[in-house]
Amino acid sequence: MKTRINQTWDDLRNLPLVLKNSASFFPSLPAVTSVDGTNYNFKELELSARHIAVMLKSAGIGKGDNVAILSENSPHWVIAYFGILATGATTVPILPDFQGPEVLSILEHSEAKSLFVSGKLLSRLTEGLPTAVELVFNTDDFRVLDVIKGKVALTADTPGKLIKLEADSKTLGKGEGLFQAEEDDLASIIYTSGTTGRSKGVMLSHNNILSNAKQSWTIHPVVETDLFLSMLPLAHSYECTIGMVVPLLNGAEVHYIDRAPTASYLKPLLQKVQPTTMLTVPLIIEKIYRASVRPALTKSPAMRMMMKFGITRKLLSKAAAGKLLKFFGGRIRFFGVGGAPFAPDVEKFLIEGKFPYAIGYGLTETSPMISGFGPADAVYRSVGTVMDGITVRIENPDPVTKEGEIVVSGPNIMQGYYKDAEKTLEVFTVDGFFRTGDLGYRDKNGILFIRGRSKNMILGPNGENIYPEEIEAVINSREIVSESLVMEYKGKLVARVHLKLEVMETLEERIKHLKENAAEFQQQMQIKADEMLTELMTQVNQHVARNSKLQDIILQVTPFEKTPTQKIKRFLYNQIAPA
């Protein structure tokens, strides 16, 4: 059943009207807060965004202009985003992980006319600014910064802590000339940091993002008493649409953290905040499961025996999931996982333990959601049902497996890649469906399943499709493994494996008596590691299909480089010969 807030959704033709609408329904409810105590209710948030819009308008910023945001998550990121959109201009969110050269490249390519940057990230601009950037704001207090000969003047009093922006409705009036954007006007250009190495500017309209936020209601209804804990970068479409627009659309609160979400930092914070909703990538929950939950479930021979039988395993899993729920504050009713494939063993535990997890599938180009399921509708290894208003087709399906490329049509599909008509043309079918690049199938109930990326798929010697992601899931489920990457090299199926730090430390401890002889120490370390990897390969090959058996396995000494959603940047390794 729809509530009073979403009965007005049909009247929302652009994103700034989301704030205006919610401010009228929930003026005094908390909208955005942060760990440093900065907080805005819905009325204050809408007025503050309007304040930024008036400042930009007075500087000549409006429809047709691009304005970048380079900042960590905070209430002021939200204010800047909606303030830019209220003028009719387009936002260019930049991932805080991007370094100076990448930031400069995005500013140049997007032809950004203005920039909002936080005090912490000002150092990313030391190489200077493109000449198109005429105006720079510090998001900590929205002070205009001096730009001298293309460089931002870094002053000693540059603040590092948010200062609450005070905005008066009397002086701002009703925002004449604002909120005028049409549905198909460009709202955001999001530069992806993908596994293929090349950033593309994904053009999303107001309707692309807003329609996807509305469609999410079919997966899980958000209510005004919900409290979201935001951990993923707002410059990523997953967090921006589902973690920001959705709660603000429904009158819920979003709480922002100020550092990386490590377990030691999160534990006391979760007990204090007690969120009802969290959006994460699989790696976060997988690390917690493998570091704390699985060891507890297998710590004795008796428990290991009980974990082999369905009934007792489910009882133990439910008790462990209850403790996990307490770790996350005790009030979680929606633990969203997306952005990368989920480990099968972890998902099985969550289902059997009845932990309220949910899966979302999509891409930046789809604003981002295509399909998903809520906590009550989990289907093991699936990505749920296709969202209302979206059409999914399996292109050129295999006659036996029914697997093919997933292509999508709907109001959430991007307008194209910014200033790249050739690449845009490549990703659409003749009849206008977007090519996801993912291979999958739908079962008789319409549930969608993903097998892997088409670019990652390896064609076996007998013509069989081999999906590296499925082999990696088996490898990563082993206790000694931190992460892995499977690839083809000279006709062989090879895995690079990064072992857990504690495993490497144990190996070093065993041969510490050899440390005085560096050469012998290194030789013995290599021998011990090779023995461990050989045993690992035997174990993995017992649990994969005949055509997916590994022929070699090598040690990846350093952690793999990853995207902001913790996917390995495969392009950095696929062309490098194993050592």
N, C-alpha and C positions, 0 to 999 in steps of 0.2 A: 504493500500500500504506500502511495506517495504522501509525503508530508507537505505542510504549507510551503516550505522552502522550494521544493522542486515542482510545485504547481506553477511557478513563475518562470521556469526554465525556458519555455518557448519564446519568452520575450528577450532572452539574453543573446544578442547577436554578436557581442564581442566580449573579450576577457575582462576589461575594466568594469563592465556592468555586473560581473560576478561579485566584486567587492561592494558595489553600490547596493546591490540586491541584498546581500547578507548583512550589510550595515543597517539596513532598514528593519530586518527581522531580528538581528541579534546585536544591537548596538553596544551593549555592555559586557557581552561574553568575551572571554580571552580568545584572541585570534592567533597571534604569534608571540612566542616567548623564547628566551634563551637562558643558558646556564649562568650568565653574568647578571641576570636580574632584569634585563631589558624586556619590556612587555608592551603589547598594544592590543586593545580590544578592537572589535570590528569597526566601530565608529572612528577610533583614532587611526586605524590602519588605512581606511578609505580616505580620510582627510589628509594623511601624510603622503599617500600616493598622489593625491590631487595637488598637494603642495609642490611635489617634485615635477609634476606635469606643467604647472604654471611657470616654474623656474625654467624648464626646458623650452616652453613656448616663448617665453620672453627672450630667450637666446636664439630664437629662430628655428628650433627643432620641431619637426612635424612630419606629416605623411610623406613617405618617400625617403626619409632619413633612417640610417641604421645607427643604433646606440649600443655599445658593448658593455658587458658587466663582467669584471674580473674580481671575484671575491669568494671567500669561504661562505658557507651557509650562515645566514643570520636573518633576523627580522628586517634589517635594512636591505638585504638582497631582494626580499619580497616587495618592499616599498619601491625600490628602484625599478624593478620589473614592471609592476603595474603602473607606475608613474610614466614610464616610457611609452607603454601601450596606450595610455589615456590620451597622449598627444596625437596618436595615429602613427607614430614612428614604429620601427621594428627593433626588437631586442636581439642582441648577439651575445648569448651567454657563453663564457669561456671557462673551460674546466680549470680549476685551480691547480691541477697536476701539470698543466702545460707550462713549459719553461719559456724563457725570454724569446728565443727565435720563433717558437711556435706561436706565441702570443702576437708577436710583431707580424708574422705571416697572416694570421687571421684578421688582425686589424687592417692590414693592407688589402687583403682579398675582399673583405666585407665592405671596404670603404666607409668604415665607421666614422661618424661625424663627431661623436662624443663618447666618453668612457667613464664608467663608474668603477673605481678600484679601491680595495681595502688597504689600510695601512700596512698590513702584513705582507701584501703582495705587490707593493710599490716597487720592490727590488726587481721585479720581472720586467720593468720598463727602462732599465739602465741603458739599453741599446737605442733608446729614443723612440719617438712616435712618428707614424706616417703624417704627412702634411695635411691629410684630410681631417685628422682629429683636432678639433678647434677648442674643445671644452672638456676638462677632466674634473670629476668630483671624487672626493674621498668618501666612501660609503660609511665610514665610522661616524661621521657627523654631518655629511653632505656639504662640507666646505668645498668651495671651488679652489682648485690647486693652480699654481702658476705654471704655465708652460712657456719655457724660454728656449728658443731655437730648437724646437722639436723635442725638448726634454722636460720632464716634470721636475720642478724644484723640490727637493726633499728637505723639509725644514725640521728643526729639532723638536718642534711642538706637534709634529704629526701624531695624532692620537692613535692608540692601539686598542682602545675599548669603545664599544658603542655608546653613543650619547643619544638619549631619546629625542626624537624629532617632535617638536610641538607644532601643531597646525591648528589654526582657528577657522572655523566654518564661516564666521562673519567676514573675515578678510578675504577668504578664498571664494566666497560666493557659492554659486551652484555649479561652478566649473563650466562656464560658457565656452563653447568651442572644443570641449573635451568629450570623450566617450563616443566619438563619431565614427569609429572604424566599422567597416562593413564585414560581413562574415568571411568573405574570401580575401580580405586584405591580409598581407603578410604580417604575422605576429612575431615569428622567431626564425632566425637562421642558426641552426645548431651544428657546430662543427664536431663531427664524430672523431673519436680516437679508437679506431677499430683494430682488428687482428690482421688486416691486410696492409697497414702501414700508411695509407694515404687518407688524410682528413678531407671530408667532403662537407660542404655547407648545405644541410638539409633545410628546405624551406617549408615551414609549417604555418598555415593560416590560423586565424582566430577560430574558425569552424572546425579545422582539423583537431585542435587541442580540446576545444570546448565539447565537441561531440563525443570525443573519447572519454572525457571526464564524466559526462552524463551517462554514457554506455556502461561505465564501471558499476553503476547501480545494479545492473543485472547480475553481477558477480557477488557483490557484497554491499549491503546498504550501510552508509556512514551516517551517524546521527550526531546531534550537537553536543552530546556528552562524551564523544570520542576524543582521545588525546593521542596524537601522532608524535612519535619520537623520530626525528629526521637524522639519518646517518649518511645517506648517499648524496653526492654533489647535486645541487639544484640545477647546474648547467647540463645535467643529463636528463633526457626526456622522461625517463621512468620516474625519477623523483619530482621533476617539475610538474608533470601532469597528475600522477597518482598521489604523490606525497605533498603537493602544495595546492593545486587547483581543486582537487577533489574535496579535501577537508574544508577549504575556504568556501567552496560552493555549498557545502552542507552545514556550515556553522560550527565546525569542529575546530579544535586547537592544534597547533603545531609547535613542538618544542625543539629548539636547535642546540646541538652540542658544538663545542669549540675545538675539538681535536679528533684524532683518529680513534675509532671505536674499539679500542683494545679491551680485553676482558677485565683487566684490573681497573680501568677507567669506568667501564660501563656498570660494574656490579653495584657500587654505592649509588650511582646516578639512577639506575633502574629502580632501586628500592625507594628512592625519594620521589621520582617523577611518576612511577607506576603507569606507564603508557597502556593504552588499549590496542594500539596499532603500531606496527613497525614494518618497514620495507627494507629488505636486505638482499644481498647477493648470496648464493649458496655457500661460498667460502666461509662466511662468518659462522653459520650454524654448523657446518661440517667440522670446523676447527674445534668448536666447543664440544661437539659430540665425540670426536676422536681423542680429545685431550682429557675429558672429564667423564662423559657418560659411558662410553664403551668400556674403558678400564674398570669402572665400577660394576658393570654388568658381567664381567668375565674375570673378576679378581680371585675366584676360588674354583677348584675342580667341580664342586657341587653346582655353582652358579653357571659354569660353562655347560654342564650337562643339562640344566634347566632351560638354557637358552636354545637347546636343540629341539625342544618340543613346543608346538604351537601354543597350547594353553598356558603353560608356565612362562613361556617367552613373552606372551602378551601381558601377563600379570606383572612381570618384572619391568617391561617396557612402560607400562602405564604408571607404575610407581616412579620410575626414573623421569618420565615426561612431566609428572607432577612437580618434581624437584626443579626441572628445567623451567617450568612455568613460574615457579617462585623466584628463580634467578632473574627472570625478565620482569619482575615486579608484581606478579600475581594477578594482573588484570587483563593480560593479552587476550583478545578475541579474534585478532587477525594478524598473523605473522606472514607477511607476503614475501615470497622468494621469486626472484627473476633475474634476468641479465645474463645467465649462463646455465648450462645443463646441471641438474641436481644429481648428486651421488645416490645410486640405488639403495645402498645399505642404510644411509641416513634417512632417506624418504620412507623406507620400510619401517624403521623405528618410529618415526613421527606418526605414521598411520596407525600402527599397532598400539602406540602409546596415547593415541587420541589427542595429540598436541594440535592446537588450532592454526596449522600452517595453511598457506594457500600458494598457488602457482599462477604466475602471469607470463604470457608469451607475446613477444612483439619486437619491434625494431624502432629506432629513432624515426625512420621513414614512415612508420604507421602510428605515430603520435602518443604512446608507443603500442598500446594494447591491441592484440588481435583476438586472443582467447585467454581463458583462465578458469579456475574454479575456486570457490570459497572453502573455508574450513569444514563445512558439512558435506561437501561434494567431491572430496578427493578421489581421484582414480590413479592408481599407482603407475608411474612412468609416463603419464599423459600430461598435456598442457591444457586440458579442460575443453569446454565447449566454446565455440566461436561466439563472440559478443553480438548483441542485437545490432542490426543495421549493417553488419559486415558480411561480405560474401567471400568464402574460401573455396578454391578449386585446386585439385591435385593435377598438375600439368604433366602430360605424358607418363601416366602411371605404368609401372611394371606389370605385365599381365598376370604374374604369379603373386608377387608380394603386395601389389597395389600401391607401392611407394613411388612418389614422384615429387617434383618441386612444388612447394606451397606458393600459390599466387593469390593475391588478395585485392578486393575492391571494396570501397566504402568511403564515407565522408572523412575518415581519419587518415587517408593516404596523402602523403606530401604533395606539394605542388611541383617539386623537382629539386635538382641540385643547383645551387646558386652559381650563376655564370658558367654552367657546364651542361649545355644542351645535349652534347654527344653522350655523356655518361647518363643523363636522364633518359634518353631514348633507349639506352641499353637495358634499363631495369624495368621497362614496361612491355607487356605483350601487345600484339597488334590490336586487341580489343580493349586495351587500357587497364589490365590487371597489373599490379605491382609484383615483381619477382622478388621473393624474400631471400632466395639463395639457400633456403633450408629444405631438406628432403624429409618427407613424412607421409603419413596416411591417416585416414579417418576410419574408425570402426563402424559397425552397424548402427551404433547409437549416435554417431556424429562426433564422437570424442576425437580430438586431434592428438596425434603422437608424432614426435620429432625423432628422426634417426641421426641426423647430423647435417653439417654444412656441405653443400654440393662441391665447394672448392676444396674441402678437406677430404672428400671421399676418395678412397684408393680402389682402383680396379684390379682385382686379383688376377692371377695367371690363368684362371679358368673362366674369367669374365664375371666373377662374383663381386658384388659391392661390399667393400670393407669400410666400416665407419670407425675412424680413430677414437672418437669420443666415447664409444662403448667399451673399447679396450682400456682406455685411460680410466674409466670409472672402476673397472676391475682392479687395475694397478693401484689406484689411489685408495682403495678400500683396505689395502694391506697396512698393517700397523707401522711398518718402518718407513712408509712413503709419505713425503710431504706433497709432491705434485709430479706430474709426468706429461710427456708429449710423445705421441706416436706418429711416425712418418714413414714414407717409403724412401729407401736409399739403395740405388743400384739393384732394383728388383727385390730387395729384402724388406721385410716389415721390422722396423727398428723402433725401440722406445728409449727416449731420454728420461732418466729418473733422478729427481732431486730428493735425497733422503732427509728424514727429520734430523734436526740439529742434535738432539739427544742421542740418536743412533750413531752419528759420526763421533760424538764425544765419547761414547762407550768404546768404539773401535780404537780411538786414540788412547784411552785408559789402558786397554789390554796390551798395547805395545809401547807404553810410555818409557820403558827401560831402554828403548832403542833411540831415544830422542837425541842422544849425543852424536849419533851418526845420521845426519840428515838424509843422505841418499838411501840408506837402509830403511830408515823410518818411512820414507815416502813409498819405497818399494813394497814394504809390508802392508802399509795402508791400502795400496792399490790391490794387493793380493786378497786382503780381507774383504774389501769392498766388492771385488769381482766374485768372490765366493758367495757373498750375500745376494748379489744381483743375479747370479746363476740360479740360486735357489728360488729367488723371486720369480724369474722367468718360468721355471718349472711349475710353480704354484699358479701363475696367471694362465698359462697354457692349458691347465686343467679345467679352467672356468670360462673359456671363450670358445666360440665356434671354430670348427676345423679350419676354415679359411682365414681366421683371424689370429692364428698362433704366431707369437713373436719368434723371430729368427736371430735377433740380437738385442741386447739391452746394455746401455752405457750409463755411466754416472754423469749427471749434470751437477757440477760442483756448486755453482751459485744459483740462487732462486731465479726462475724465469721472469723476464720483464712482462708486465701486464698492463691492460687497459684499466680505466677507472672502475669498471665493473668486474675486475679481477679475472678477465679472460686472458690467456697467454697470447702474446703477440707472435703468432706462428711464423709470420713472414721473416722474423729475425733468425729463425732456426731451421726452417725447411730447406734452405739452400746451403746450409753449412754441413760439411761432411762430419759424421761422428768421429770422435778422436780415436 
